[in-house]
Amino acid sequence: MTSEKRPVCPYCKAEMKKWKVPVASTWKNEFFYVCFNENCPYFIEGWQYMWETQKTYASYRCKFDPDSGKYMPLPAWSVDALKENIMD
């Protein structure tokens, strides 16, 4: 069995999980890698940032796009949001 080398989150250094892109999305990717570490500072600090700048109770998780090689935010509206699409 071949082990897949996964990216690590640049904010907390946790190994990112393979996440299936929802069918109804506009992304062309089949999957992204996403940090689901509940203690990641990017995720934790995102709640306050989104409230202060957007007046919305939401945050974001760090997402890695294997096609572009870029890290980007993935909106999260709760602690458990998005977890149903984890492929691991």
N, C-alpha and C positions, 0 to 999 in steps of 0.2 A: 504494500500500500504506500503510495506516494504522499508525503505530507506537504501540504500547501503552505507556502511562505506568505504570511499575511502582514499587511502593514500595521504599524503601531500608531496610536493617536499621538500627534505632535504636542498635545496639551498635557496628557497624563501618562503617556508611554504604555498604555494598556493595549494588548493585541485587539485589533478590530475584528468584528464578526461579519461574516458574509450575510448580506441582506438582500432579499429578493425584491426587485422593483415592482410595485403594484401594476397590474395589467392595464388599468385605466389611466396610468400616468402618461405624461408627454416625453419622458426620458426614453432614449433609445436603448439604454443599457438593460441587460438582463438582471444584473446585480451591482451593488456597491458594497464597500466595506464601511461599517459604521461602528463608532465607539459607543458601547452601551454601559460604560463604567458610570455608575450613579455618583461617584465621587470626583468625576472629571471636572476640573475648574471651568472648562468651556461650557459644559452643560449647567453647572451650578450657577455661574455668574450670568448666564443667558437669561434666567428668569427676571432678574432685576433690570438688566439692560433692556429687554423687550418691554417691560412695564414702563420704564422711564422714557423710552423713545417711541413706543407704539401704543402705549396704554392697553396692552393685551397681556393676558396671563398665558404665556407660552415661553418656550426656550428653543434650543437647537442642539443637535448632536453633531459631532464632527463626522463627515462623510468623505470617503476617498473614492474617486472615480478612476478605476483601473484603465479606462480608455484614454483619458487626458493626463493622468498622473497628478491630478490636483486634489487638494483637500478643500472642502466647501461645507457650509452649514446645511443641515437637514432639519427643517422645522419639527418641533415636538410640542404637543399641546398637553401632555401629561407625562408622568414618570414611566408609565407603561405603554404609551403610544409607540407604535412602530414595531414593537417586539414580536408581534404575530408573524412578521415576515423574516425573522431570523432563520437562516438556512442551516445552521449548525445543529 
